[in-house]
Amino acid sequence: MADTPADLLAAVQARDPGAPLVTFYDDVSAERTELSAATLANWVAKTANLLTDEFDVGPGSTVAVALPVHWQTVAVLLGVWSCGAAVLDTAAEDDGRLAEAAVVLADADRLPPLEELDLPELMGLSLHPLGLGMTGYVGPARDFALEVRPQGDVFSPWQPVDPAAPGLVLGGLELSLGGLVDTATELAGRLGLVRGDRVLVDERAATEAGPVAWLLAPLVAGASLVLCRAAAPAGLAHRAGVERVTATLGLRLDGIRELGRPA
């Protein structure tokens, strides 16, 4: 039984490590990246090691995440939870709470306003298709791409992760690590997610729904994800066919069931 979000990924990896788990499209860069459970687990371990070794992130810590829907965002979220720490989702927060975080992780486009704040630590993600660093950047933020790659491929937290510890701060909502799994389990059932589903989620739906719905509920159910950033609506039906999508979240496509909506 999964007690924390990290357990959900471990269960998928044990069941089918080589099958596609996260497929990501960026229609601006024409990027397509596909990660199996094993590959994602490797990125999660590297991220967790980076957070632990460089920023002392562990149980009781908070990590602010200012990132769009992206496969690296998946690795960051699961990396934070693997440390036993809480995610402060900045999509629903003003800048005032960011100073409480051990580190703020943001995409390069969001760095300039964050650099003006009094933050303990700031790390930038280029979100480059090939995982390159922030080319030409000269600000104070540390570069995630450069610092994550040398990290270890296996992660062990300093102490056992407590499911009762804080896991997510999203606006006025706060959930424990165990509460994230419980909520995702309940939501997966309510949405009608089943094992083997391949779920298409675009950037708008992911932002509106939050990570419990777009990430953890599919993991609980044993589904895989097709994440689309800056997607042109006219092309999503074709993409759904190419990727053998069986369900969508917050999006209507003819012939494909929309999760949570009666047939």
SVG drawing of the C-alpha trace seen along z (x, -y; Angstrom):
<svg xmlns="http://www.w3.org/2000/svg" viewBox="-23 -44 52 50">
<polyline fill="none" stroke="black" stroke-width="0.4" points="0.0,0.0 1.3,-3.5 1.7,-5.8 3.4,-8.7 3.8,-10.1 7.2,-8.5 5.6,-5.1 3.3,-5.6 6.3,-6.0 8.0,-3.0 5.0,-0.9 4.8,-1.8 8.5,-1.2 8.2,2.3 5.2,3.2 6.5,2.0 9.7,0.1 10.2,-0.2 6.7,-1.3 6.1,-4.9 4.9,-6.8 5.2,-10.5 5.2,-11.8 5.7,-15.5 5.1,-17.8 6.1,-21.5 4.5,-23.0 6.8,-26.1 10.1,-24.2 8.6,-21.2 9.9,-19.0 8.7,-15.5 10.2,-13.7 9.2,-10.3 10.1,-8.9 9.6,-5.4 9.0,-4.8 12.7,-3.8 14.0,-6.9 11.6,-9.2 12.7,-7.5 16.3,-8.3 15.5,-12.0 13.5,-12.0 16.4,-10.5 18.9,-13.0 16.5,-15.9 16.0,-14.6 19.7,-14.2 20.3,-17.8 17.7,-19.2 19.0,-17.3 22.7,-17.8 22.7,-21.4 19.7,-22.9 19.2,-20.6 15.7,-19.8 14.1,-17.1 11.1,-16.5 9.6,-19.8 11.1,-21.7 9.1,-23.6 10.1,-23.9 8.4,-26.5 7.7,-25.4 7.1,-28.0 7.1,-25.8 4.7,-25.1 3.5,-21.7 6.6,-19.8 8.3,-16.5 10.9,-18.2 8.2,-19.6 7.1,-16.0 10.6,-15.1 10.8,-18.2 7.5,-17.5 8.2,-13.8 11.8,-14.7 10.5,-17.1 8.0,-14.6 10.8,-11.9 12.7,-14.1 9.6,-14.1 9.2,-17.9 6.2,-20.0 5.6,-21.7 4.5,-25.3 2.6,-25.6 3.2,-29.2 0.3,-29.1 -2.0,-29.9 0.3,-31.9 1.5,-35.5 5.1,-36.2 4.9,-36.7 5.1,-33.1 8.1,-32.3 10.6,-33.5 9.4,-30.5 10.8,-28.0 14.2,-26.4 14.6,-27.0 12.4,-28.3 12.6,-26.4 11.4,-28.5 11.6,-28.4 14.0,-30.9 11.1,-33.2 10.0,-33.7 13.4,-34.4 13.6,-38.3 10.8,-39.2 11.9,-36.5 15.4,-37.9 14.0,-41.1 12.7,-39.3 14.6,-38.4 14.7,-34.6 17.0,-32.1 17.8,-30.2 16.7,-30.4 17.2,-27.8 16.3,-28.2 15.3,-25.7 15.9,-26.3 13.4,-23.6 15.6,-23.1 14.5,-20.1 18.0,-18.6 18.3,-19.4 20.9,-22.1 21.5,-24.9 20.3,-28.5 22.4,-29.8 23.5,-33.4 22.0,-33.7 24.1,-35.9 21.7,-36.4 22.0,-35.0 19.9,-31.8 21.7,-28.5 21.2,-26.3 19.2,-23.2 20.3,-21.5 24.0,-21.8 23.7,-20.8 21.2,-17.9 23.1,-15.7 26.1,-14.8 23.8,-13.7 23.4,-10.1 20.9,-7.9 19.6,-6.4 18.1,-8.4 17.7,-7.5 16.1,-10.1 17.9,-11.1 15.1,-9.6 12.0,-7.7 9.4,-9.8 6.4,-10.5 3.0,-10.3 1.6,-12.8 4.2,-15.4 3.1,-18.4 3.1,-17.6 1.4,-20.4 0.4,-24.0 -1.9,-25.2 -3.7,-28.4 -5.8,-27.8 -5.4,-24.0 -2.8,-22.1 -2.4,-18.3 0.0,-15.9 2.1,-13.5 -0.3,-10.7 -3.2,-13.0 -1.9,-13.5 -2.2,-9.8 -5.6,-9.5 -6.9,-12.5 -5.5,-11.2 -6.9,-7.7 -10.4,-9.2 -10.1,-11.5 -8.9,-8.7 -12.1,-6.8 -14.3,-9.8 -12.8,-10.7 -13.1,-7.1 -9.3,-6.5 -8.4,-2.9 -5.1,-1.0 -3.7,-1.3 -5.4,-4.6 -3.3,-7.0 -4.4,-10.5 -3.9,-13.7 -3.5,-16.9 -2.8,-20.3 -1.2,-23.2 -4.5,-25.0 -6.1,-21.9 -3.0,-21.1 -2.8,-24.7 -6.5,-24.7 -6.6,-21.2 -3.4,-21.1 -0.8,-18.3 -3.0,-16.0 -5.4,-15.7 -3.0,-15.8 -0.1,-13.8 -0.9,-11.8 -4.4,-10.5 -3.1,-8.9 -0.1,-7.4 -2.5,-5.9 -4.6,-4.4 -1.7,-3.0 -2.3,-5.3 0.3,-7.1 0.4,-10.8 0.6,-12.8 1.4,-16.3 1.0,-19.2 2.5,-22.6 1.4,-25.5 -0.7,-23.1 -2.7,-24.2 -6.3,-23.0 -6.7,-22.0 -3.9,-19.5 -4.8,-17.8 -7.2,-15.3 -4.4,-14.1 -2.0,-13.9 -4.4,-11.9 -4.7,-9.4 -0.9,-9.1 -0.3,-8.6 -3.3,-6.2 -4.9,-8.4 -7.9,-6.9 -9.0,-9.8 -8.5,-13.5 -8.5,-15.8 -10.4,-19.1 -10.6,-18.8 -13.2,-17.5 -12.1,-15.5 -14.5,-13.6 -14.5,-9.9 -12.3,-10.1 -13.8,-10.1 -13.4,-13.1 -12.5,-12.2 -15.2,-13.0 -17.8,-13.6 -20.7,-11.1 -20.6,-9.3"/>
</svg>
